[in-house]
């Protein structure tokens, strides 16, 4: 993977750096001689250490924490790439709903806080860090199940709705940012089904050939990021570069 469309001496921020996909982004980007500084943000520090990696804590459910994380990047540094590699589908007390009987306010609040509200606040504080005079990309992990037109199975109410909301937030931000950041691109990325904790309980029905390693998914998504154009800003793409219709 080469980021030839970005040049050299790149400054890149990864939000969700300690997660399965975020960690894979760090490991892959650290290998690139094009990257000058890699900023990693997450609730807990990544296990990975490297001379190019600068870590700062970030709680996606706390606006003050997100604001402080953005301020940890010096004012004179402009970012070439921002990757939001966060998301929640389940935890010990939270499972995706199978039907209306399973809906709860707390479930919606918890899922939207991570999948929608958090990334929106990251946009608020991190998008002003992008270059104004050269190519830069903001990419947030979305999901194909957030597509309303592609929904044929139902279920997973909060997760589907939170990703659909994220897709709208991405579109809104792309329209606004284009007025001042003429070379910046704002997109959502569907990584496929990746072998991480998020997908673990649901991997039984996934064909082996379509269950990706984090490393493979990251390689594919970085290729999409490298090839994406300003004209495609505001859209959602899968790991193969195919547009997902909302």
DRENSEKE-806000 format. One line per 10 residues: their letters; for each residue z, x, y of N, C-alpha, C. Coordinates in steps of 0.1 Angstrom, whole numbers, padded with zeros to 4 digits. Example, Ala and Ser with C-alpha at 12.3 -4.5 7.8 and 13.67 -1.06 7.14 Angstrom:
// DRENSEKE-806000
as	0078/0132/-0057/0078/0123/-0045/0078/0132/-0033 ~ 0071/0128/-0022/0071/0137/-0011/0079/0129/0000;
This chain:
// DRENSEKE-806000
xxxxxxxxxx	0000/0008/-0012/0000/0000/0000/0000/0009/0012 ~ -0009/0006/0021/-0010/0013/0034/-0010/0003/0045 ~ -0003/0006/0056/-0003/-0003/0067/-0012/0003/0078 ~ -0025/0005/0074/-0034/0012/0083/-0037/0004/0095 ~ -0035/-0009/0095/-0037/-0017/0107/-0026/-0016/0117 ~ -0016/-0009/0114/-0004/-0007/0123/-0003/0007/0129 ~ -0009/0017/0124/-0008/0030/0129/0004/0037/0124 ~ 0010/0046/0132/0021/0054/0127/0034/0053/0136 ~ 0044/0059/0132/0057/0059/0140/0062/0045/0142 ~ 0062/0037/0131/0065/0023/0131/0080/0021/0131;
xxxxxxxxxx	0084/0011/0139/0098/0006/0139/0098/-0008/0133 ~ 0106/-0010/0122/0105/-0022/0114/0119/-0027/0112 ~ 0121/-0040/0113/0134/-0047/0111/0133/-0056/0099 ~ 0143/-0055/0090/0143/-0063/0078/0156/-0071/0078 ~ 0156/-0084/0080/0168/-0093/0080/0169/-0098/0066 ~ 0181/-0097/0060/0184/-0100/0046/0182/-0088/0038 ~ 0186/-0076/0043/0182/-0064/0036/0189/-0061/0023 ~ 0200/-0069/0020/0208/-0066/0008/0204/-0076/-0003 ~ 0195/-0085/0000/0190/-0095/-0011/0180/-0088/-0020 ~ 0176/-0095/-0030/0166/-0090/-0040/0153/-0086/-0033;
xxxxxxxxxx	0147/-0095/-0025/0134/-0092/-0019/0136/-0083/-0007 ~ 0147/-0085/0001/0150/-0076/0012/0152/-0062/0008 ~ 0159/-0059/-0003/0161/-0046/-0008/0148/-0040/-0012 ~ 0139/-0048/-0019/0126/-0042/-0023/0118/-0039/-0011 ~ 0119/-0046/0000/0112/-0043/0012/0117/-0029/0018 ~ 0130/-0027/0018/0135/-0015/0023/0130/-0003/0014 ~ 0131/-0004/0001/0127/0006/-0008/0112/0010/-0006 ~ 0104/0000/-0004/0090/0002/-0003/0086/0008/0011 ~ 0093/0003/0021/0090/0008/0035/0095/0023/0037 ~ 0106/0026/0030/0112/0039/0031/0102/0050/0026;
xxxxxxxxxx	0094/0045/0016/0084/0055/0010/0072/0058/0019 ~ 0071/0049/0029/0059/0051/0038/0061/0061/0049 ~ 0052/0071/0050/0053/0081/0060/0049/0075/0074 ~ 0045/0063/0074/0041/0056/0087/0054/0051/0094 ~ 0065/0049/0087/0077/0043/0093/0086/0054/0099 ~ 0089/0052/0112/0098/0061/0118/0113/0057/0117 ~ 0115/0044/0120/0129/0038/0119/0128/0025/0112 ~ 0137/0023/0103/0138/0010/0095/0152/0005/0098 ~ 0152/-0007/0105/0165/-0014/0108/0168/-0024/0097 ~ 0179/-0023/0090/0183/-0032/0080/0195/-0041/0085;
xxxxxxxxxx	0194/-0054/0083/0204/-0064/0087/0207/-0073/0076 ~ 0220/-0074/0073/0225/-0084/0063/0240/-0085/0064 ~ 0245/-0095/0057/0260/-0097/0058/0267/-0086/0051 ~ 0262/-0080/0040/0268/-0069/0034/0258/-0057/0035 ~ 0263/-0045/0035/0255/-0034/0036/0246/-0032/0024 ~ 0234/-0028/0025/0226/-0025/0013/0231/-0012/0006 ~ 0229/-0011/-0007/0233/0001/-0014/0225/0013/-0010 ~ 0213/0010/-0006/0203/0021/-0003/0207/0028/0010 ~ 0206/0041/0010/0208/0049/0022/0196/0058/0024 ~ 0192/0061/0036/0181/0070/0039/0182/0074/0054;
xxxxxxxxxx	0176/0085/0057/0176/0090/0070/0169/0081/0080 ~ 0159/0074/0075/0152/0065/0084/0158/0051/0086 ~ 0168/0048/0077/0174/0035/0077/0187/0034/0086 ~ 0187/0024/0095/0198/0021/0103/0203/0007/0100 ~ 0216/0006/0096/0221/-0007/0091/0230/-0013/0102 ~ 0230/-0026/0103/0239/-0033/0112/0242/-0047/0106 ~ 0255/-0051/0106/0258/-0064/0099/0252/-0076/0107 ~ 0248/-0086/0099/0242/-0098/0105/0246/-0110/0096 ~ 0252/-0120/0102/0256/-0132/0095/0246/-0143/0100 ~ 0237/-0147/0091/0227/-0157/0095/0232/-0170/0100;
xxxxxxxxxx	0245/-0173/0097/0250/-0186/0101/0258/-0185/0114 ~ 0258/-0173/0120/0266/-0171/0132/0257/-0166/0143 ~ 0255/-0174/0154/0245/-0170/0164/0250/-0157/0172 ~ 0263/-0156/0174/0268/-0144/0180/0265/-0131/0172 ~ 0266/-0132/0159/0263/-0121/0150/0248/-0117/0151 ~ 0239/-0127/0152/0225/-0125/0153/0222/-0118/0166 ~ 0228/-0123/0177/0226/-0117/0190/0230/-0103/0190 ~ 0242/-0100/0184/0247/-0086/0184/0238/-0077/0176 ~ 0233/-0082/0165/0224/-0074/0157/0211/-0071/0164 ~ 0205/-0080/0171/0193/-0077/0179/0196/-0066/0190;
xxxxxxxxxx	0208/-0067/0196/0212/-0057/0206/0215/-0044/0200 ~ 0217/-0043/0187/0219/-0030/0181/0206/-0021/0181 ~ 0195/-0028/0183/0182/-0020/0185/0181/-0016/0200 ~ 0180/-0003/0203/0180/0001/0217/0169/-0006/0225 ~ 0171/-0008/0237/0162/-0016/0246/0148/-0009/0246 ~ 0148/0004/0245/0135/0011/0247/0126/0011/0234 ~ 0133/0006/0223/0125/0005/0210/0119/-0008/0209 ~ 0106/-0008/0206/0098/-0020/0204/0094/-0021/0189 ~ 0095/-0033/0183/0093/-0034/0169/0078/-0037/0165 ~ 0074/-0031/0155/0060/-0033/0150/0060/-0044/0140;
xxxxxxxxxx	0072/-0046/0133/0072/-0056/0123/0087/-0062/0121 ~ 0088/-0075/0120/0101/-0081/0117/0099/-0089/0104 ~ 0107/-0087/0094/0106/-0094/0082/0120/-0101/0079 ~ 0119/-0115/0078/0131/-0122/0075/0130/-0126/0060 ~ 0138/-0119/0052/0138/-0120/0038/0150/-0127/0033 ~ 0153/-0139/0038/0165/-0146/0035/0161/-0160/0029 ~ 0171/-0166/0022/0168/-0179/0017/0179/-0183/0007 ~ 0182/-0196/0006/0191/-0201/-0003/0186/-0214/-0010 ~ 0187/-0214/-0023/0184/-0226/-0031/0196/-0232/-0038 ~ 0205/-0223/-0042/0217/-0227/-0049/0228/-0216/-0047;
xxxxxxxxxx	0240/-0220/-0050/0251/-0211/-0052/0261/-0217/-0061 ~ 0273/-0211/-0062/0283/-0216/-0072/0286/-0231/-0070 ~ 0286/-0236/-0058/0290/-0250/-0055/0278/-0258/-0051 ~ 0266/-0253/-0051/0254/-0260/-0046/0242/-0259/-0055 ~ 0237/-0270/-0059/0225/-0270/-0068/0214/-0279/-0062 ~ 0202/-0276/-0064/0191/-0284/-0058/0191/-0298/-0064 ~ 0189/-0308/-0055/0190/-0322/-0059/0179/-0326/-0068 ~ 0182/-0334/-0078/0172/-0340/-0087/0167/-0354/-0082 ~ 0176/-0360/-0074/0173/-0374/-0069/0182/-0377/-0057 ~ 0179/-0389/-0052/0186/-0393/-0040/0201/-0394/-0042;
xxxxxxxxxx	0205/-0397/-0055/0220/-0398/-0058/0227/-0385/-0055 ~ 0220/-0374/-0055/0226/-0361/-0054/0227/-0356/-0039 ~ 0222/-0364/-0030/0222/-0359/-0016/0236/-0359/-0010 ~ 0239/-0349/-0002/0251/-0348/0005/0249/-0341/0018 ~ 0257/-0345/0028/0256/-0339/0042/0259/-0324/0041 ~ 0269/-0320/0034/0273/-0306/0033/0262/-0298/0027 ~ 0255/-0303/0017/0244/-0296/0010/0233/-0294/0020 ~ 0229/-0304/0028/0219/-0302/0038/0223/-0292/0048 ~ 0235/-0293/0053/0240/-0283/0063/0239/-0269/0058 ~ 0244/-0267/0046/0244/-0253/0041/0230/-0247/0039;
xxxxxxxxxx	0221/-0256/0034/0207/-0251/0031/0200/-0249/0044 ~ 0201/-0259/0053/0193/-0257/0066/0199/-0246/0074 ~ 0212/-0243/0073/0218/-0232/0081/0211/-0218/0077 ~ 0208/-0216/0064/0202/-0204/0060/0187/-0204/0061 ~ 0181/-0215/0057/0166/-0215/0056/0159/-0219/0068 ~ 0166/-0226/0078/0159/-0231/0090/0166/-0225/0103 ~ 0178/-0229/0104/0185/-0226/0117/0186/-0211/0119 ~ 0190/-0204/0108/0192/-0189/0109/0179/-0182/0113 ~ 0168/-0184/0106/0155/-0178/0110/0151/-0182/0124 ~ 0154/-0194/0129/0150/-0198/0142/0158/-0190/0153;
xxxxxxxxxx	0171/-0187/0150/0179/-0179/0159/0175/-0165/0159 ~ 0170/-0160/0147/0165/-0147/0146/0152/-0146/0155 ~ 0144/-0156/0155/0132/-0156/0164/0137/-0155/0179 ~ 0147/-0163/0182/0152/-0163/0196/0156/-0149/0201 ~ 0163/-0141/0192/0168/-0128/0197/0159/-0116/0193 ~ 0151/-0118/0183/0143/-0106/0178/0129/-0106/0183 ~ 0123/-0118/0185/0109/-0118/0189/0107/-0111/0203 ~ 0116/-0111/0212/0114/-0103/0225/0114/-0088/0222 ~ 0117/-0084/0210/0117/-0070/0207/0103/-0065/0202 ~ 0094/-0074/0200/0080/-0070/0196/0073/-0063/0207;
xxxxxxxxxx	0063/-0056/0203/0054/-0050/0213/0046/-0060/0221 ~ 0044/-0058/0233/0035/-0067/0241/0021/-0062/0242 ~ 0019/-0049/0240/0006/-0043/0242/-0001/-0038/0230 ~ 0005/-0041/0218/-0002/-0037/0205/0002/-0046/0194 ~ -0005/-0045/0183/-0003/-0053/0172/0012/-0053/0167 ~ 0017/-0065/0164/0030/-0066/0158/0031/-0079/0150 ~ 0039/-0079/0140/0040/-0091/0131/0054/-0095/0128 ~ 0057/-0108/0129/0070/-0114/0125/0066/-0123/0112 ~ 0073/-0120/0101/0070/-0127/0089/0083/-0132/0083 ~ 0084/-0145/0080/0096/-0151/0074/0093/-0157/0060;
xxxxxxxxxx	0102/-0155/0051/0099/-0160/0037/0100/-0175/0038 ~ 0089/-0182/0034/0089/-0196/0033/0087/-0199/0018 ~ 0082/-0211/0015/0080/-0215/0001/0069/-0225/0000 ~ 0062/-0225/-0011/0051/-0235/-0013/0057/-0249/-0014 ~ 0069/-0250/-0019/0075/-0263/-0021/0079/-0269/-0007 ~ 0077/-0262/0004/0079/-0267/0017/0067/-0274/0022 ~ 0056/-0274/0015/0044/-0281/0019/0045/-0296/0015 ~ 0044/-0304/0025/0044/-0318/0023/0032/-0323/0015 ~ 0021/-0318/0019/0008/-0322/0012/0008/-0318/-0003 ~ 0015/-0307/-0006/0015/-0302/-0020/0026/-0307/-0029;
xxxxxxxxxx	0034/-0316/-0023/0046/-0321/-0030/0042/-0332/-0040 ~ 0042/-0329/-0053/0038/-0339/-0063/0050/-0342/-0073 ~ 0061/-0334/-0072/0071/-0336/-0081/0084/-0342/-0075 ~ 0086/-0341/-0062/0098/-0346/-0056/0110/-0337/-0059 ~ 0122/-0342/-0057/0134/-0334/-0059/0136/-0323/-0049 ~ 0146/-0316/-0051/0149/-0304/-0042/0149/-0308/-0028 ~ 0155/-0319/-0024/0154/-0325/-0011/0157/-0315/0001 ~ 0169/-0309/0000/0173/-0300/0011/0164/-0288/0012 ~ 0161/-0282/0001/0154/-0269/0000/0139/-0272/0006 ~ 0133/-0282/0000/0119/-0286/0005/0119/-0289/0020;
xxxxxxxxxx	0129/-0297/0024/0129/-0301/0038/0132/-0289/0047 ~ 0141/-0280/0043/0144/-0268/0051/0133/-0259/0053 ~ 0125/-0257/0042/0113/-0249/0043/0102/-0255/0051 ~ 0101/-0268/0050/0091/-0276/0059/0095/-0274/0073 ~ 0108/-0275/0076/0113/-0273/0090/0110/-0258/0094 ~ 0112/-0249/0086/0109/-0235/0089/0094/-0233/0093 ~ 0086/-0240/0085/0071/-0239/0088/0068/-0244/0102 ~ 0074/-0255/0106/0072/-0260/0119/0078/-0251/0130 ~ 0089/-0245/0127/0095/-0235/0137/0086/-0223/0138 ~ 0080/-0219/0128/0070/-0207/0128/0058/-0211/0137;
xxxxxxxxxx	0053/-0223/0135/0042/-0228/0143/0045/-0228/0158 ~ 0057/-0234/0161/0061/-0235/0175/0063/-0221/0181 ~ 0069/-0212/0174/0071/-0199/0179/0058/-0192/0182 ~ 0049/-0194/0172/0035/-0187/0174/0028/-0192/0186 ~ 0029/-0205/0189/0023/-0210/0201/0029/-0204/0214 ~ 0043/-0204/0214/0050/-0199/0226/0047/-0184/0228 ~ 0049/-0176/0217/0048/-0162/0218/0034/-0157/0222 ~ 0024/-0165/0219/0010/-0161/0222/0008/-0160/0237 ~ 0016/-0167/0245/0014/-0167/0259/0017/-0154/0266 ~ 0026/-0146/0260/0030/-0133/0266/0028/-0121/0257;
xxxxxxxxxx	0028/-0124/0244/0026/-0113/0234/0012/-0115/0227 ~ 0002/-0111/0234/-0012/-0114/0230/-0016/-0109/0217 ~ -0009/-0098/0212/-0013/-0091/0200/-0003/-0094/0188 ~ 0006/-0103/0190/0016/-0105/0180/0012/-0117/0171 ~ 0017/-0116/0159/0014/-0126/0149/0027/-0131/0143 ~ 0028/-0145/0142/0040/-0151/0136/0036/-0159/0124 ~ 0041/-0155/0112/0036/-0162/0100/0048/-0165/0090 ~ 0046/-0174/0081/0054/-0176/0069/0048/-0170/0057 ~ 0056/-0165/0048/0050/-0160/0035/0057/-0166/0023 ~ 0049/-0171/0014/0055/-0175/0001/0053/-0164/-0009;
xxxxxxxxxx	0064/-0159/-0014/0064/-0147/-0023/0060/-0149/-0037 ~ 0058/-0162/-0041/0057/-0166/-0055/0071/-0167/-0061 ~ 0071/-0169/-0074/0084/-0170/-0081/0089/-0156/-0084 ~ 0099/-0151/-0078/0103/-0137/-0079/0116/-0136/-0087 ~ 0117/-0126/-0095/0129/-0124/-0104/0141/-0119/-0096 ~ 0147/-0129/-0089/0159/-0126/-0081/0170/-0137/-0085 ~ 0181/-0135/-0079/0192/-0145/-0081/0188/-0159/-0077 ~ 0180/-0160/-0067/0175/-0174/-0062/0168/-0182/-0073 ~ 0160/-0175/-0081/0152/-0182/-0091/0158/-0181/-0105 ~ 0168/-0174/-0107/0174/-0172/-0121/0176/-0184/-0129;
xxxxxxxxxx	0182/-0195/-0123/0185/-0207/-0132/0172/-0215/-0135 ~ 0161/-0211/-0129/0149/-0220/-0130/0137/-0212/-0136 ~ 0140/-0200/-0142/0129/-0192/-0147/0124/-0196/-0161 ~ 0132/-0204/-0167/0128/-0208/-0181/0115/-0215/-0182 ~ 0111/-0222/-0172/0098/-0229/-0172/0087/-0222/-0165 ~ 0089/-0209/-0161/0079/-0202/-0154/0072/-0192/-0164 ~ 0059/-0193/-0165/0051/-0184/-0173/0054/-0170/-0170 ~ 0055/-0161/-0180/0058/-0147/-0178/0049/-0141/-0167 ~ 0036/-0144/-0168/0027/-0137/-0159/0028/-0141/-0145 ~ 0035/-0152/-0142/0037/-0157/-0128/0051/-0155/-0123;
xxxxxxxxxx	0060/-0148/-0131/0073/-0144/-0126/0072/-0130/-0122 ~ 0073/-0128/-0108/0070/-0115/-0103/0083/-0106/-0101 ~ 0081/-0094/-0102/0092/-0085/-0099/0093/-0084/-0083 ~ 0105/-0081/-0078/0106/-0080/-0063/0096/-0070/-0058 ~ 0094/-0059/-0065/0086/-0048/-0060/0071/-0053/-0059 ~ 0067/-0060/-0070/0053/-0065/-0069/0051/-0075/-0058 ~ 0061/-0084/-0056/0059/-0094/-0046/0059/-0088/-0032 ~ 0067/-0078/-0030/0067/-0071/-0017/0054/-0064/-0015 ~ 0049/-0057/-0025/0036/-0050/-0023/0025/-0060/-0019 ~ 0025/-0072/-0025/0015/-0082/-0022/0017/-0087/-0008;
xxxxxxxxxx	0029/-0090/-0004/0032/-0095/0009/0029/-0085/0020 ~ 0032/-0073/0018/0028/-0062/0028/0013/-0061/0030 ~ 0006/-0063/0019/-0009/-0063/0020/-0013/-0075/0029 ~ -0007/-0087/0027/-0010/-0098/0036/-0007/-0095/0050 ~ 0005/-0090/0053/0009/-0086/0066/0000/-0076/0073 ~ -0005/-0067/0065/-0014/-0057/0070/-0028/-0063/0075 ~ -0032/-0073/0067/-0045/-0079/0070/-0045/-0091/0079 ~ -0034/-0096/0082/-0033/-0108/0090/-0038/-0106/0104 ~ -0044/-0116/0110/-0050/-0115/0124/-0042/-0124/0133 ~ -0044/-0122/0146/-0038/-0130/0157/-0043/-0144/0155;
xxxxxxxxxx	-0055/-0146/0151/-0061/-0160/0150/-0054/-0168/0139 ~ -0047/-0161/0130/-0040/-0168/0119/-0025/-0170/0122 ~ -0021/-0166/0134/-0007/-0168/0137/-0003/-0183/0137 ~ 0009/-0185/0132/0015/-0199/0131/0012/-0205/0117 ~ 0006/-0198/0108/0002/-0204/0095/0011/-0198/0084 ~ 0010/-0204/0072/0018/-0200/0061/0009/-0195/0050 ~ 0012/-0184/0044/0003/-0178/0034/0011/-0175/0021 ~ 0004/-0175/0010/0011/-0170/-0002/0009/-0155/-0004 ~ 0014/-0150/-0014/0014/-0135/-0017/0000/-0130/-0019 ~ -0010/-0139/-0022/-0023/-0135/-0024/-0032/-0136/-0011;
xxxxxx	-0025/-0141/0000/-0032/-0142/0012/-0039/-0156/0014 ~ -0037/-0165/0005/-0042/-0179/0006/-0033/-0187/0015 ~ -0040/-0195/0024/-0032/-0203/0033/-0026/-0215/0026 ~ -0014/-0218/0029/-0007/-0230/0023/-0007/-0241/0034 ~ -0013/-0252/0031/-0014/-0263/0040/0000/-0270/0041 ~ 0005/-0272/0053/0018/-0279/0054/0018/-0293/0048;
